[in-house]
Amino acid sequence: MTTVTTALASPRQPAPAADKVRLAGTGKRFLIRGQEIRALQPTDLEVRPEEFVALVGPSGCGKSTILNLVAGLMGPSEGQVFYDGAPLSGLNRRVGYMTQKDTLLPWRNAADNIRIALELKCRSTSRQEAASRVAQMIELVGLKGFEKHFPAELSGGMRKRVALARTLIYEPETLLMDEPFGALDAQLKLVMLDQLRHLTQLRRMTVIFVTHDLGEAIMLADRVVVFSGRPGRIRAIRDIPLPRPRDIFKVRFTEQFARLHEELWDELKDEVVRGVDL
């Protein structure tokens, strides 16, 4: 099991080759209206290749900040972020990032929204190859027959499928997900979680998944990382020993799931008592 320490790691220390992502003493501060706000305490965390890691904790504890750091959208205030053993500098074009909002372009149909990443030259792709890959992704996420529909004509679940297909089409090694299904109803969310499980395992992807839903984290993850309130620090890391492949629709009713949920809730409930919005 990967361990987490509180000591600051040297920014020159190389990441082990076995890690896909490594935070080494990585912290983040923001200056807001002249006041410095610390979002994330210096943190050490390793994510192995093809591992699914879920980050849970109160709002504002730095979970989304970690995704932004791994994506290279911002730099750390201290420490470093390593990707495949190398210090990360600038945008990380080897990751895909799916946010809470689907951010679909309303004037483009489903197929054209999915095609965007290929048009932006994230990967060099011919027109014929792009058309073939878009068709394959539409089939893979269950959107066959809705290729020409515009976002306003799609249900919430279908819009999420388009967003997921758009994120996966340029074949990122690592998928960063920030509560991507939070706005969906409970039944539809289960369907999307099952599809996510299938696609990420099929493509052997590394996933860092931010959620407020403990059940969601347990159903999907190999490990769950529990954060304290702001400034965020890691309170605990729990392995999820549920066997794979998991039946998303049934695993919630097992005794092992209930025990894991209780253990993780014990790590979070103090934040709730203090009035932190989970």
C-alpha positions, 0 to 999 in steps of 0.5 A: 500500500502506498504511504503518505507522509507529512514531511516535505519532499525535496523538489529535486527528488525524482519520482519512482518510475512505478508512479504515474503521478506523484505529489512531492510536498505539493502545496498551493496558496492563492491570493484573493483580494489581497489576502493569501488563502492556503487551499492545500497543505504540502502533500505527498501522494502517489498514483500508480499506473492504471490505478483508480484513486478517488479524492473525497473531503469537504468543499474547498479542501483542495481536491480540484486544486490537485486535478488542476496541478496534475493537468498543469493548469497551475503550478504549485506554491511549494513542492513539485508534481511529477508525471511518469517520473519527470517534473511537470512544467506547463500543460500536461497534454497526456491527461484528459480532464472532465469537469462538473459542467459538460461545457458542450458547444451549443451550436455543434451537434454531438459528433462535432462536439466529440471531434473538437479535441482532434480538430485542436490537434491534441493528436495528429489525425487525418479527416478520415481517421477522425471520422472513424474514431468519432463513430467508434466513440459514439458506439462505445458510449451508447450514443448511436442514433444521436450523432446529429442532435444538438446539446439542447436536444439531449438529456442530461445523461446523454450530454455527459456521454458526449463530454466523456467521449470528447475527453476519451477520443484523443486517448489520454493516459490519465483521466482527471474527473471533477464530480462529473456526474454530480448533477445527475439523478441517482439512477442515471448516475449509476448507469454512468458510473458503470460505463465509466468503470467499463471504459477506463478498465478497457483502455487501462487508464489511470484515473483521479476522481474527485467526489463528495459521494462516499458510495461513488468512491467505494464503487469505483476506486482502488484507493480512497484518499480522505481530505480534511477541511481547508487548508486540505491535508490527507487524513487517511488513505484506504484500500478498497479490496472489493474484487474486480470486475465490480457490479456497480448495481449490486456491490452497494448491498454487500457487507464489505461495502457497508463496512468500508462506507462506515470507516470512511464516514468516520474520517469525514464526520468530524468535518460535518460536525464543524459545519463544513459543507460536504 
